């Protein structure tokens, strides 16, 4: 049976209501500087202000103490009970179900911040026992609803009319409820079926107090636990800013519109329409989506939907979010990702969104490439760029440590990459070396871990990073940014040698990317090759060509001389001499490598030989091509002269007859 779900967990920048009047205080958003000139009020302020929150609750310690006891005591009691029940070597399935239910109820009672922790755990079948997963999954959209009369009053206050006046139909009760709000199914006067999200009352007050307590705890841990080097306070501030944004549905509507513009065109991705005229801070009206959770495998199979394919679609979309445009969905739990009947993946709930800056996106791409290619010196440099390490950090002891840790996690091939294993191994380094997790990275980790959790539930063998590498390889080959062009150059050249195996690896993986554009690869390659930044590569190519031509010419000359000596009777033919084989400098010649690369290109979808034919005339007339030709000729001349001098100096006296001093040619 298809499950119809609309996630109510929404977002935006917190504006809070007065408990006494239940009215919205529509104060304008103010800057941090403006807020610092007045006292923070959790019933009136609209944006996350950590300094203001701190000042407010410092004078309200009784409220803080009561809340701490409200949180700590039940959690401690629950943990003690679980320990006691398991002391005898395990508990029965029935007892585990009771414990799992109690944990779900406990997190529900503690409020939105703790519900979100439960939601994150509900996506990790590799960490949480199945019985607990079943219960925690209910935190995604099956929480207790709040009264209808409150929800309908909010609709009237926010939209200026009663629900009956705005909607032709509205379900008498919510169809789903989550941490921040609940959803009704409705129909507009114009006939469109919609989901109407209404925010829970009193959210800002509870969340503000919890954030204050968690931030204080993070501050204490940072100052007193020597093993913690990450800025936990900054991470909490990042989380606080995002969760405050989640409480402004107007902001969520804007996020959804932007998300649709950036990613709605991708194959098998669907983003519901927002109705801004029926959206305000505490009410959101959006297109209704009929769909099934990706974790409902039997229902998906009955509908003929390939869940693994949709997970792959989600991974590819997430890669573009994180590494291409930088605007990403930070809360992709199963309640926010639905499989539609036409086989598309629908994204819901655009409240918790975040952004990755360009230098961070390029750094992440470079880090993945260096990790896959086991370039740990490059990876150490990436950690500096990504702010995991300070610029003055001595990388010499860190590089071998990275090699030891990640060689264990990476296994034998890219196909074995697992995001959790990478993060687990990396965590071990945090205690020995001065790594710190920057605040911006916390939500990226959350997003990727949640997505991988869903993927593992669908397919235990699914590897998010191995699915990601074809896209990363494609970006490295096609992106025109100077950062990635330089990274590609560093990847392919080392110590004056061209690393053919890495080019083969990139091309082979990039060809598996769905939107791999061969013409774009060719255009970008030529553009970069003949740019000022590509001079280094042009010189290396010219040197490689000269080396191969010189080697070929040397072998041809050796063969010619051998034939002449045999004709003159100076040398008797032998089995090994009658068939002359050109021996390359290495067992795998550059010509062989080039032929393999041509074969990879030829087998790639979209390859067309006419693309090369169209580009060739333009390439031949370029000044840089003539310079490369001159460099090749000059290089060949130098090599020939050096060989001639060497042979003269090393040869025996030329006047000696052949039978006394047979010449050898090398």
Buried (B, 14 or more C-beta within 10 A) or exposed (E): EBEBBBBBBBBBBBBBBEEEEEEBBEEEEBEEEEBEEEEBBBBBBBBBBBEBBBEBBEEEEEEBEEBBEBBEEBBEEBEEEBEEBEEEEEBEEEBBBBBBBBBBBBBBEBBBBBBBEBBBBBBBBEBBEEBBBBBBBBBBBBBEBBEBEBBBBBBBBBBEEEBEEBBEBBBEEBBBBBBBBBBBBBBBEEEBEBBBBBBBBBBBBBBBBBBBBBBBBBBEBBEEEEEBBBBBBBBBBBBBBBBBBBBBBBBBBBBBBBBBEBBBEBEBBBBBBBBBEBBBBBBBBBBBBBBBBBBBBEBBEEBEBBBBBBBBBBBBBBBBBBBBBBBBBBBBBBBBBBBBEEBBBBBBBBBBBBBBEEEBBBBBBBBBBBBBBEBBBBBBBBBBBBBBBEEEBEBEEBBEBBBEBBEEBBEEEBEBBBBBBBBEBBEBBBEEBBBBBBBBBBBBEBBBBBBBBBBBBBEEEBBBBBBBBBBBBBBBBBBEEEBBBBBBBBBBBEEEEBBBEBBBBBBBBBBBBBEBBBEBBBBBBBEBBBBEBBEEBBBBBBBBBBBBBBBBBBBEEBBEEBBEBBEEEBBEEEEEBEEBEEEBEEEEBBEEBBEBBEEBBEEBEEBEEEBEEEBEEEEEEEEBBEBBEEBBEEBBEEBBEEBEEEEEEEEEEEEEEEEEEEBEEE
